[in-house]
Amino acid sequence: MITIPTGLRFNHILGFLAVTVVLSTSLRGVETVAPAPTKQPWPLVQPTPLPPDAWYRTNCSVRGLAGEKAPTDKGLNPWESTSEWMEYKKWIDSRWSSLDHVRLSAMRSWGNTELAPLRAETRTVFYPFSGPDVLYVDTFFPNSRYLLMAGLEPVGTMPDLAKLHEDGKLDAYLGQVKNSLSTILAASFFKTKDMKNDFNNQLVDGLMPALVVFLGRQGYTIDSIQYVSLDHDGTLHIRNEKSGAPGVQITYFQGDRNNLRVLCYFQTDLGDDGLKSNPGFVRLMQRIGPGVTYLKAASYLLHADYFSTIRNGILDDSLGVVEDDSGIPFHYFDPKQWTVTPYGNYTGPIALFKEHAQQDLTDFYAKTPHQPLPFGSGYKFVASTSSLLVAKKK
């Protein structure tokens, strides 16, 4: 059984969500007290913990999708004794071990030193063009309070592994999750064309499974899942018949739950036409910023004139930008306003995006002393050919 919070209160202080909670960290016992009525943390939706039964089933499913058994005195969950799940667990354990050895461990060490100044200035992180990639942004910014993500993929719904097992669909579902995760676990990004199929089919109706796999594997527990819409003014409301970009607000924690975090993902078009129809994402950045923006494998969209609105929003509302060369073109970082530190080796785009080579970035690397990058990231995911820029606003 899972312990449910015995106290919960949210206060809106200086634009941040301060949390006062008491919770036993084990997944044992069921006891709950309804949250005390408080002022809604504007512009976000006030998080409401899942009811006890849903809280338990959700977190068992999160752990199951992450390839981990849920610690519970109820015994095994029904799927944990199946050959299908045990094979899935073997698969994801192997992939994760390799990923941690090749990339994640080095990213954590590097981030602890090179990103420490940005982490100290803000706990708000923007990750446009993210898809469901919580993994890489959380590895770089493990202290984030607000994580704002966006992509074209639908949110979908939280899967229930017990129901999938009962309906005889567990094997097929886990196979589809494996397909959707294969590229990012091997090469550090999702392929856009694959996501159209992987997150929109008869079994998987959105990217929620991938989101919670990463949260679960990083050691987090889900406290609430609320399906929301993003209004034009950058505020959120519980999803209903009103218009707005569809999204999900997830609160999660690690350890004793004294530091609840908020992840918001929205299915929204970040092109100029899309933001003209609904500018909510940029306005939400303004409301909860300033933040740090992370850009990886962004298809060089920010090089195009028709992504000027989100590009300007990032530059205006960010204290710093951490990106590979597929993000904001180097020449937009005015040296009067930004200090840019290069890492790794800029070797130009992969062949698919060869037209986006940046001669000024090549020249910058040639004349600027720079440290090696001990891991690969983005389209050039081999460390010796990978590069990152860390831009900090003056």
Buried (B, 14 or more C-beta within 10 A) or exposed (E): BBBBBEEBEBEBEEEBBEBEBEBBEEBEEEEBEEBEEEEEBEBBBBBBBBEBEBBBBBBBBBBBBBBBBBEBEEEEBBBBEBEBBEBBBEBBBEBBEEBBEBBBBBBBEBBEEBBEEBBEBBBBBBBBBBBBBBBBBBBBBBEBBBBBBBBBBBBBBBBBBBEBBEEEBBBBBBBBBBBBBBBBBEBBBBBBEBBEEBBBEEBBBBBBBBBBBBBBBBEBBBBBBBBBBBBBEBBBBEBEEEEBBBBBBBBBBBEEBEEBBBBBBBBBBBBBEBBEBBBBBBBBBBBBBBBBBBBBBBBBBBBBEEBEBBBEBBBEBBBBBBBBBBBBBBEBBEEEEBEBBBBBBBBBBEEEBEEBEBEEBBEBBEEEEBEEBBBBBBBBBEBEBBBBBBBBBE
